[in-house]
Amino acid sequence: MKAVVGLGNPGRRYEGTRHNLGFMVVEAVARRPGARATGAAREQFESLVTETTLGDERVLLVKPQTYMNLSGQAVQPLLAWYKISPADCLVVCDDLNLPVGRLRFRANGSSGGHHGLEDIERRLGTQEYPRLRIGLGLPAGWVVESFVLGKFSPEELKAVEPAVTSAAEGVEVWATRGVNAAANRFNAPPKPPKDPSKKEKKEE
């Protein structure tokens, strides 16, 4: 069994905020055509947990309800109960240092100042767990807390919505083929959409 943990803050107040990108991706994974849930979401280890299958893999889709800064308080006992190693737990979160909508899979690494990852690392006692970061692109002059707890602008959503869809596809690749396969396919910058008003020049 594997686990996909999307980080965020619970409650209506935080729905649709930038810091809840992890929740958004987990919800998108659950809607994937190949995802087959084995039951309704249940409350377990201070998380909302849904068991599903992706390909031939049994996967727990997890949304910690502890608030971001205490994410490890939910993740550590859940992994211990299900006997899931950190290497089989993909953590999905936002990243201020990546351009908005950019995806980055990694097999391990530091928290990079992300408080949710910091708490998970502290409680697991290791950095050896895969993570998927999704860019927020902090604009100049913004206070970090105000920015991450704010809602996406319509302009941001143009980049974020397709990124969430790609991230959910990437999670399925991770579950079935591994983190390197996901990184090779999804870590490249997204291609800009074609401008239909500009016709391709024909070769003379």
C-alpha positions as CSV (number, residue, x, y, z in Angstrom):
1,M,0.0,0.0,0.0
2,K,1.0,3.6,-0.7
3,A,-0.2,7.0,0.6
4,V,-0.7,10.3,-1.1
5,V,-0.9,13.1,1.5
6,G,-2.1,16.5,0.3
7,L,-1.3,19.3,2.7
8,G,-3.7,22.1,3.6
9,N,-5.9,23.7,6.2
10,P,-9.4,22.3,7.1
11,G,-12.6,24.2,7.2
12,R,-14.6,26.5,4.9
13,R,-12.5,29.5,5.8
14,Y,-9.6,28.0,3.9
15,E,-11.3,26.4,0.9
16,G,-9.8,27.6,-2.3
17,T,-6.8,29.3,-0.7
18,R,-3.3,29.0,-2.1
19,H,-2.1,27.0,0.8
20,N,-4.6,24.3,0.1
21,L,-3.2,23.2,-3.2
22,G,-2.3,19.8,-1.7
23,F,-6.0,19.2,-0.8
24,M,-7.0,20.2,-4.4
25,V,-4.6,17.7,-5.9
26,V,-5.8,14.8,-3.7
27,E,-9.4,15.6,-4.6
28,A,-8.4,15.6,-8.3
29,V,-6.7,12.3,-7.9
30,A,-9.9,10.8,-6.5
31,R,-11.7,12.0,-9.7
32,R,-9.1,10.4,-12.1
33,P,-10.7,7.9,-14.6
34,G,-8.5,5.1,-13.3
35,A,-9.1,5.8,-9.6
36,R,-11.5,3.2,-8.0
37,A,-12.4,4.1,-4.4
38,T,-13.2,1.2,-2.1
39,G,-15.4,3.2,0.2
40,A,-16.3,6.7,1.4
41,A,-13.8,9.0,3.1
42,R,-13.4,8.4,6.8
43,E,-11.9,10.3,9.7
44,Q,-8.8,8.5,10.9
45,F,-5.6,9.7,12.6
46,E,-6.8,13.4,12.4
47,S,-7.2,13.0,8.7
48,L,-9.8,12.4,6.0
49,V,-8.7,9.2,4.4
50,T,-10.0,7.5,1.2
51,E,-8.7,4.1,0.1
52,T,-8.6,3.8,-3.7
53,T,-6.6,1.9,-6.4
54,L,-4.5,3.5,-9.1
55,G,-3.6,0.9,-11.7
56,D,-2.8,-2.2,-9.6
57,E,-1.7,-0.1,-6.5
58,R,-3.7,0.3,-3.3
59,V,-3.4,3.9,-2.4
60,L,-4.6,6.0,0.6
61,L,-5.6,9.5,-0.3
62,V,-5.0,11.6,2.8
63,K,-6.0,15.1,3.8
64,P,-4.7,16.0,7.3
65,Q,-7.1,18.0,9.5
66,T,-4.5,19.2,12.0
67,Y,-3.8,22.5,10.2
68,M,-0.7,22.9,8.1
69,N,2.0,23.4,10.7
70,L,1.1,20.1,12.5
71,S,0.8,17.9,9.4
72,G,3.3,15.3,10.8
73,Q,1.0,14.8,13.8
74,A,-1.5,13.1,11.3
75,V,1.0,11.5,8.9
76,Q,3.3,9.7,11.3
77,P,0.7,7.6,13.1
78,L,-1.2,6.8,9.9
79,L,2.0,5.5,8.2
80,A,2.8,3.4,11.4
81,W,-0.7,1.9,11.5
82,Y,-0.7,0.9,7.9
83,K,3.0,-0.1,7.9
84,I,3.7,2.2,5.0
85,S,7.3,3.3,4.7
86,P,8.1,7.0,4.2
87,A,9.5,6.1,0.7
88,D,5.9,5.0,-0.3
89,C,4.3,8.2,1.0
90,L,4.0,11.1,-1.5
91,V,3.4,14.5,0.1
92,V,1.8,17.2,-2.1
93,C,2.2,20.8,-1.2
94,D,2.5,24.4,-2.5
95,D,5.8,26.1,-3.1
96,L,6.4,29.8,-3.0
97,N,9.8,29.5,-4.8
98,L,8.4,27.9,-8.0
99,P,6.6,29.8,-10.7
100,V,2.9,29.6,-10.5
101,G,1.7,26.2,-11.8
102,R,5.1,24.6,-12.1
103,L,5.4,21.0,-10.8
104,R,8.4,19.4,-9.2
105,F,8.6,15.8,-8.1
106,R,11.5,14.8,-5.9
107,A,12.4,11.6,-4.1
108,N,13.6,13.4,-0.9
109,G,15.1,16.7,0.3
110,S,14.8,19.5,2.8
111,S,11.6,21.2,3.7
112,G,12.7,24.4,2.0
113,G,11.0,26.4,4.8
114,H,7.6,24.8,4.3
115,H,6.1,24.4,7.7
116,G,4.0,21.3,6.8
117,L,7.0,19.5,5.4
118,E,9.1,20.6,8.5
119,D,6.6,18.9,10.9
120,I,6.4,15.8,8.8
121,E,10.2,15.5,8.6
122,R,10.5,16.1,12.4
123,R,7.9,13.5,13.3
124,L,9.1,10.9,10.8
125,G,12.7,11.5,11.6
126,T,13.8,11.5,8.0
127,Q,13.8,13.5,4.8
128,E,13.6,10.3,2.8
129,Y,10.0,10.6,1.5
130,P,8.9,11.8,-2.0
131,R,7.2,15.1,-2.5
132,L,5.4,16.9,-5.2
133,R,5.6,20.7,-5.0
134,I,3.4,23.0,-7.0
135,G,4.4,26.6,-7.6
136,L,2.6,29.6,-6.2
137,G,5.2,32.2,-7.4
138,L,5.2,34.7,-4.5
139,P,5.0,38.3,-6.0
140,A,7.3,41.0,-4.7
141,G,6.0,43.0,-1.8
142,W,3.6,40.3,-0.4
143,V,3.7,39.1,3.2
144,V,4.0,35.3,3.0
145,E,1.2,34.4,5.4
146,S,-1.3,36.8,3.7
147,F,-0.4,35.5,0.3
148,V,-0.7,31.7,1.1
149,L,-3.9,32.2,3.0
150,G,-5.5,34.2,0.3
151,K,-7.6,32.9,-2.6
152,F,-6.4,32.5,-6.1
153,S,-7.0,35.4,-8.5
154,P,-8.8,34.6,-11.8
155,E,-5.4,35.1,-13.6
156,E,-3.7,32.6,-11.3
157,L,-6.4,30.1,-11.8
158,K,-5.6,30.0,-15.5
159,A,-2.3,28.4,-14.5
160,V,-3.3,26.6,-11.4
161,E,-6.3,24.6,-12.7
162,P,-4.4,22.8,-15.5
163,A,-1.5,22.3,-13.0
164,V,-3.8,20.5,-10.6
165,T,-5.0,18.3,-13.4
166,S,-1.4,17.5,-14.4
167,A,-0.4,17.0,-10.8
168,A,-3.2,14.4,-10.4
169,E,-2.0,12.6,-13.5
170,G,1.6,12.8,-12.1
171,V,0.5,11.2,-8.8
172,E,-0.9,8.2,-10.7
173,V,2.4,7.9,-12.6
174,W,4.2,8.0,-9.3
175,A,2.0,5.3,-7.8
176,T,2.3,3.0,-10.7
177,R,5.8,3.7,-12.1
178,G,7.8,5.6,-9.4
179,V,9.1,9.0,-8.6
180,N,11.7,9.1,-11.3
181,A,9.1,8.4,-14.0
182,A,6.9,11.2,-12.6
183,A,9.8,13.6,-12.4
184,N,11.0,12.9,-16.0
185,R,7.5,13.6,-17.3
186,F,6.2,16.4,-15.2
187,N,9.1,18.5,-13.9
188,A,9.7,20.3,-17.2
189,P,8.1,23.8,-17.5
190,P,4.6,23.6,-18.9
191,K,4.3,24.5,-22.6
192,P,2.5,27.9,-23.1
193,P,-0.9,27.5,-24.8
194,K,-0.9,28.2,-28.6
195,D,-2.3,31.6,-29.6
196,P,-5.0,30.8,-32.2
197,S,-4.8,34.3,-33.6
198,K,-1.3,33.6,-34.8
199,K,-1.2,31.4,-37.9
200,E,1.9,29.3,-38.5
201,K,4.0,30.6,-41.3
202,K,4.2,28.2,-44.2
203,E,7.6,27.2,-45.5
204,E,8.4,29.0,-48.8
